[in-house]
């Protein structure tokens, strides 16, 4: 099952996060929200959720997306 881990405010930010997570070896999907066109959900397999959260925290705090 896929779980939303982050909602990015734009396709560029979402793609950057997807690339970084993919480089770390995670499976990642992007999905546009129905609420606002500029919001993109970043989804990962539920089984990888804990590991991805740690990596995502580092990505968000270490770079300017």
N, CA, C and O atoms as a GROMACS GRO file, in nm:
protein
  260
    1UNK      N    1   0.084  -0.118   0.000
    1UNK     CA    2   0.000   0.000   0.000
    1UNK      C    3   0.089   0.125   0.000
    1UNK      O    4   0.190   0.130   0.070
    2UNK      N    5   0.050   0.224  -0.079
    2UNK     CA    6   0.126   0.348  -0.090
    2UNK      C    7   0.072   0.450   0.010
    2UNK      O    8  -0.048   0.459   0.033
    3UNK      N    9   0.164   0.527   0.069
    3UNK     CA   10   0.129   0.625   0.171
    3UNK      C   11   0.186   0.761   0.134
    3UNK      O   12   0.301   0.771   0.090
    4UNK      N   13   0.107   0.865   0.152
    4UNK     CA   14   0.156   1.001   0.128
    4UNK      C   15   0.251   1.039   0.240
    4UNK      O   16   0.216   1.031   0.358
    5UNK      N   17   0.372   1.079   0.203
    5UNK     CA   18   0.470   1.118   0.303
    5UNK      C   19   0.490   1.269   0.306
    5UNK      O   20   0.537   1.324   0.406
    6UNK      N   21   0.455   1.336   0.196
    6UNK     CA   22   0.477   1.480   0.189
    6UNK      C   23   0.391   1.537   0.078
    6UNK      O   24   0.365   1.470  -0.022
    7UNK      N   25   0.345   1.661   0.095
    7UNK     CA   26   0.273   1.731  -0.010
    7UNK      C   27   0.357   1.851  -0.049
    7UNK      O   28   0.374   1.945   0.030
    8UNK      N   29   0.409   1.848  -0.169
    8UNK     CA   30   0.496   1.954  -0.219
    8UNK      C   31   0.414   2.065  -0.283
    8UNK      O   32   0.305   2.041  -0.336
    9UNK      N   33   0.466   2.185  -0.277
    9UNK     CA   34   0.397   2.300  -0.334
    9UNK      C   35   0.453   2.333  -0.472
    9UNK      O   36   0.501   2.443  -0.497
   10UNK      N   37   0.445   2.237  -0.559
   10UNK     CA   38   0.489   2.258  -0.697
   10UNK      C   39   0.558   2.135  -0.751
   10UNK      O   40   0.615   2.054  -0.677
   11UNK      N   41   0.552   2.122  -0.883
   11UNK     CA   42   0.609   2.005  -0.949
   11UNK      C   43   0.761   2.000  -0.938
   11UNK      O   44   0.819   1.892  -0.925
   12UNK      N   45   0.825   2.115  -0.943
   12UNK     CA   46   0.972   2.120  -0.934
   12UNK      C   47   1.020   2.068  -0.798
   12UNK      O   48   1.115   1.990  -0.792
   13UNK      N   49   0.956   2.112  -0.692
   13UNK     CA   50   0.993   2.066  -0.557
   13UNK      C   51   0.966   1.917  -0.543
   13UNK      O   52   1.049   1.843  -0.491
   14UNK      N   53   0.850   1.872  -0.589
   14UNK     CA   54   0.814   1.730  -0.580
   14UNK      C   55   0.913   1.642  -0.656
   14UNK      O   56   0.954   1.537  -0.608
   15UNK      N   57   0.951   1.687  -0.776
   15UNK     CA   58   1.044   1.609  -0.856
   15UNK      C   59   1.182   1.605  -0.792
   15UNK      O   60   1.250   1.502  -0.797
   16UNK      N   61   1.224   1.713  -0.732
   16UNK     CA   62   1.353   1.717  -0.663
   16UNK      C   63   1.356   1.619  -0.546
   16UNK      O   64   1.454   1.546  -0.528
   17UNK      N   65   1.250   1.618  -0.468
   17UNK     CA   66   1.241   1.526  -0.354
   17UNK      C   67   1.236   1.382  -0.405
   17UNK      O   68   1.301   1.294  -0.349
   18UNK      N   69   1.157   1.358  -0.510
   18UNK     CA   70   1.149   1.222  -0.568
   18UNK      C   71   1.286   1.175  -0.612
   18UNK      O   72   1.323   1.060  -0.586
   19UNK      N   73   1.361   1.260  -0.679
   19UNK     CA   74   1.495   1.221  -0.726
   19UNK      C   75   1.587   1.188  -0.610
   19UNK      O   76   1.662   1.090  -0.616
   20UNK      N   77   1.584   1.269  -0.504
   20UNK     CA   78   1.670   1.243  -0.388
   20UNK      C   79   1.633   1.112  -0.319
   20UNK      O   80   1.721   1.036  -0.280
   21UNK      N   81   1.504   1.086  -0.303
   21UNK     CA   82   1.461   0.962  -0.238
   21UNK      C   83   1.494   0.841  -0.325
   21UNK      O   84   1.533   0.736  -0.274
   22UNK      N   85   1.478   0.855  -0.456
   22UNK     CA   86   1.511   0.747  -0.548
   22UNK      C   87   1.660   0.716  -0.543
   22UNK      O   88   1.699   0.599  -0.547
   23UNK      N   89   1.743   0.819  -0.533
   23UNK     CA   90   1.887   0.799  -0.521
   23UNK      C   91   1.923   0.722  -0.394
   23UNK      O   92   2.022   0.650  -0.390
   24UNK      N   93   1.840   0.738  -0.291
   24UNK     CA   94   1.862   0.666  -0.165
   24UNK      C   95   1.809   0.523  -0.171
   24UNK      O   96   1.825   0.447  -0.076
   25UNK      N   97   1.745   0.487  -0.284
   25UNK     CA   98   1.699   0.350  -0.303
   25UNK      C   99   1.552   0.324  -0.273
   25UNK      O  100   1.510   0.209  -0.267
   26UNK      N  101   1.474   0.430  -0.255
   26UNK     CA  102   1.332   0.413  -0.223
   26UNK      C  103   1.246   0.418  -0.349
   26UNK      O  104   1.281   0.484  -0.447
   27UNK      N  105   1.134   0.348  -0.345
   27UNK     CA  106   1.033   0.358  -0.449
   27UNK      C  107   0.948   0.480  -0.419
   27UNK      O  108   0.907   0.501  -0.305
   28UNK      N  109   0.922   0.562  -0.521
   28UNK     CA  110   0.848   0.686  -0.500
   28UNK      C  111   0.751   0.708  -0.616
   28UNK      O  112   0.783   0.684  -0.732
   29UNK      N  113   0.630   0.755  -0.581
   29UNK     CA  114   0.531   0.795  -0.681
   29UNK      C  115   0.492   0.939  -0.653
   29UNK      O  116   0.492   0.984  -0.538
   30UNK      N  117   0.458   1.012  -0.759
   30UNK     CA  118   0.404   1.146  -0.745
   30UNK      C  119   0.260   1.145  -0.794
   30UNK      O  120   0.226   1.075  -0.889
   31UNK      N  121   0.174   1.224  -0.726
   31UNK     CA  122   0.033   1.230  -0.765
   31UNK      C  123  -0.019   1.371  -0.736
   31UNK      O  124  -0.002   1.423  -0.626
   32UNK      N  125  -0.081   1.431  -0.836
   32UNK     CA  126  -0.138   1.565  -0.819
   32UNK      C  127  -0.261   1.555  -0.730
   32UNK      O  128  -0.342   1.464  -0.744
   33UNK      N  129  -0.275   1.651  -0.638
   33UNK     CA  130  -0.392   1.650  -0.550
   33UNK      C  131  -0.514   1.702  -0.623
   33UNK      O  132  -0.501   1.771  -0.725
   34UNK      N  133  -0.630   1.670  -0.572
   34UNK     CA  134  -0.755   1.721  -0.628
   34UNK      C  135  -0.789   1.858  -0.570
   34UNK      O  136  -0.878   1.927  -0.621
   35UNK      N  137  -0.719   1.895  -0.465
   35UNK     CA  138  -0.748   2.021  -0.395
   35UNK      C  139  -0.692   2.141  -0.471
   35UNK      O  140  -0.762   2.239  -0.496
   36UNK      N  141  -0.566   2.132  -0.506
   36UNK     CA  142  -0.500   2.243  -0.577
   36UNK      C  143  -0.402   2.186  -0.678
   36UNK      O  144  -0.328   2.092  -0.649
   37UNK      N  145  -0.403   2.243  -0.796
   37UNK     CA  146  -0.318   2.190  -0.903
   37UNK      C  147  -0.170   2.199  -0.871
   37UNK      O  148  -0.092   2.116  -0.918
   38UNK      N  149  -0.128   2.299  -0.792
   38UNK     CA  150   0.013   2.314  -0.763
   38UNK      C  151   0.061   2.225  -0.648
   38UNK      O  152   0.179   2.228  -0.614
   39UNK      N  153  -0.027   2.148  -0.589
   39UNK     CA  154   0.012   2.057  -0.481
   39UNK      C  155   0.032   1.916  -0.536
   39UNK      O  156  -0.056   1.862  -0.604
   40UNK      N  157   0.147   1.859  -0.507
   40UNK     CA  158   0.182   1.725  -0.554
   40UNK      C  159   0.209   1.636  -0.432
   40UNK      O  160   0.293   1.669  -0.348
   41UNK      N  161   0.138   1.525  -0.425
   41UNK     CA  162   0.162   1.428  -0.317
   41UNK      C  163   0.281   1.340  -0.353
   41UNK      O  164   0.296   1.296  -0.467
   42UNK      N  165   0.366   1.316  -0.255
   42UNK     CA  166   0.478   1.224  -0.271
   42UNK      C  167   0.442   1.100  -0.190
   42UNK      O  168   0.421   1.106  -0.069
   43UNK      N  169   0.436   0.986  -0.261
   43UNK     CA  170   0.394   0.861  -0.198
   43UNK      C  171   0.508   0.760  -0.197
   43UNK      O  172   0.589   0.755  -0.289
   44UNK      N  173   0.513   0.681  -0.090
   44UNK     CA  174   0.611   0.573  -0.077
   44UNK      C  175   0.539   0.449  -0.025
   44UNK      O  176   0.431   0.460   0.033
   45UNK      N  177   0.597   0.331  -0.045
   45UNK     CA  178   0.537   0.211   0.012
   45UNK      C  179   0.531   0.220   0.165
   45UNK      O  180   0.625   0.265   0.229
   46UNK      N  181   0.421   0.177   0.220
   46UNK     CA  182   0.402   0.182   0.365
   46UNK      C  183   0.513   0.109   0.440
   46UNK      O  184   0.551   0.150   0.550
   47UNK      N  185   0.565   0.003   0.382
   47UNK     CA  186   0.671  -0.075   0.446
   47UNK      C  187   0.802   0.002   0.460
   47UNK      O  188   0.886  -0.035   0.542
   48UNK      N  189   0.820   0.109   0.382
   48UNK     CA  190   0.943   0.189   0.388
   48UNK      C  191   0.923   0.321   0.462
   48UNK      O  192   1.014   0.403   0.467
   49UNK      N  193   0.807   0.341   0.520
   49UNK     CA  194   0.768   0.470   0.576
   49UNK      C  195   0.867   0.523   0.680
   49UNK      O  196   0.908   0.639   0.671
   50UNK      N  197   0.905   0.443   0.777
   50UNK     CA  198   0.994   0.490   0.884
   50UNK      C  199   1.129   0.534   0.829
   50UNK      O  200   1.180   0.640   0.867
   51UNK      N  201   1.186   0.454   0.741
   51UNK     CA  202   1.316   0.488   0.683
   51UNK      C  203   1.307   0.614   0.598
   51UNK      O  204   1.395   0.700   0.605
   52UNK      N  205   1.203   0.625   0.518
   52UNK     CA  206   1.187   0.739   0.430
   52UNK      C  207   1.169   0.868   0.511
   52UNK      O  208   1.220   0.973   0.472
   53UNK      N  209   1.097   0.860   0.621
   53UNK     CA  210   1.075   0.980   0.703
   53UNK      C  211   1.208   1.038   0.751
   53UNK      O  212   1.226   1.160   0.750
   54UNK      N  213   1.300   0.954   0.792
   54UNK     CA  214   1.431   1.001   0.837
   54UNK      C  215   1.508   1.068   0.723
   54UNK      O  216   1.566   1.174   0.741
   55UNK      N  217   1.508   1.005   0.607
   55UNK     CA  218   1.579   1.061   0.491
   55UNK      C  219   1.512   1.190   0.446
   55UNK      O  220   1.581   1.287   0.413
   56UNK      N  221   1.380   1.193   0.443
   56UNK     CA  222   1.308   1.312   0.401
   56UNK      C  223   1.338   1.429   0.493
   56UNK      O  224   1.355   1.542   0.447
   57UNK      N  225   1.344   1.402   0.624
   57UNK     CA  226   1.376   1.507   0.720
   57UNK      C  227   1.512   1.569   0.688
   57UNK      O  228   1.527   1.691   0.690
   58UNK      N  229   1.610   1.485   0.657
   58UNK     CA  230   1.743   1.535   0.620
   58UNK      C  231   1.738   1.615   0.491
   58UNK      O  232   1.802   1.720   0.480
   59UNK      N  233   1.662   1.567   0.392
   59UNK     CA  234   1.650   1.637   0.264
   59UNK      C  235   1.590   1.777   0.286
   59UNK      O  236   1.640   1.876   0.233
   60UNK      N  237   1.483   1.782   0.362
   60UNK     CA  238   1.413   1.909   0.383
   60UNK      C  239   1.495   2.009   0.464
   60UNK      O  240   1.483   2.130   0.443
   61UNK      N  241   1.578   1.960   0.556
   61UNK     CA  242   1.656   2.049   0.640
   61UNK      C  243   1.793   2.083   0.582
   61UNK      O  244   1.858   2.178   0.626
   62UNK      N  245   1.838   2.006   0.484
   62UNK     CA  246   1.973   2.028   0.434
   62UNK      C  247   1.980   2.104   0.302
   62UNK      O  248   2.088   2.144   0.259
   63UNK      N  249   1.866   2.122   0.237
   63UNK     CA  250   1.871   2.189   0.106
   63UNK      C  251   1.757   2.287   0.090
   63UNK      O  252   1.657   2.283   0.163
   64UNK      N  253   1.774   2.373  -0.006
   64UNK     CA  254   1.669   2.468  -0.041
   64UNK      C  255   1.600   2.417  -0.167
   64UNK      O  256   1.656   2.425  -0.276
   65UNK      N  257   1.481   2.364  -0.151
   65UNK     CA  258   1.409   2.307  -0.264
   65UNK      C  259   1.340   2.410  -0.341
   65UNK      O  260   1.274   2.380  -0.440
   0.00000   0.00000   0.00000
